[in-house]
Amino acid sequence: MLKIVLPKGSLEKATLELFEAADLPLGRSSAVDYKATIDDPRIDEVRILRPQEIPRYVADGVFDLGITGRDWIEETGSDVVSLGELHYSKATARPVRIVVAVPQDSAVGGVVDLTETGRALRAAGLKIIETILTSYTELIANPVSATDPAKAHAMAQVHTLLSGTLEARGKVLVKLNVAEADLDAVIALVPAMRSPTVSKLFGEGGYAVETVVPKATINTLIPALKDAGATDIIELPLAKIVH
């Protein structure tokens, strides 16, 4: 149903990894082949092209759906529909920025560059004095395709898989048991996206608790939960979180 175009170059590896994790793995004959396939009934055709070409191809209807940066959408002035930001880039979840930078000891000789972390600019002895544009990767659609009910539904489902995969990155599911007397102390320790799930244990005077937490805090959270009275603590990886 959908013709999809994905970026080659700096975003290629991260994009293919995202599609793999979203259960939309690409198949192609070689790493340099611009033609690919996705074994999914919603997707007819996949191409991998330069990100600067993608907005115009999508705007012209060559493809229904594409992934590119906001910077290239603005640069080309293409008439596309943004289905939403996808918070990933070449190496991190940060956006890239088009910035003005100057030498550390000078107020003149400014350069304009694209940066994700600013590390290369600092290594070159430059400091950022202005951000011209903050650019996230975006999922974009052809305006005509976006008005077709069947295609729009398929696009929304693909978006759900991609955004759910990104939402789950850096998070884990924690499950534990706790006696009633220690429940409040344990609940106070667990950050949750909304609120933790608490269930009465069958035939016992205790509760089962589960919640999603940042992976970065798990090394201090699990010992603290045990100290507060939690038992049978389990940490589980997450593939997707769909709201």
Buried (B, 14 or more C-beta within 10 A) or exposed (E): BBBBBBBBEBBBEBBBEBBEBBEBBBEBEEEEEEEBBBEBEBBEBBBBBBBBBBBBBBBEEBBBBBBBBBBBBBBBEBEBBEBEBBBBBBEEBBBBBBBBBBBEEEEEEBEEBBBBBBEEBBEEEBBBEEEEBEBBBBBBBBEEBBEBEEBBEBBEEBBBBBBBBBBBBEBBBBBBBBBEEBBEBBBEBBEBEEEBEBEEEEEEEBBBBBBBBEEEEBEEBBEBBEEBBBEEBEBEEBEBBEE
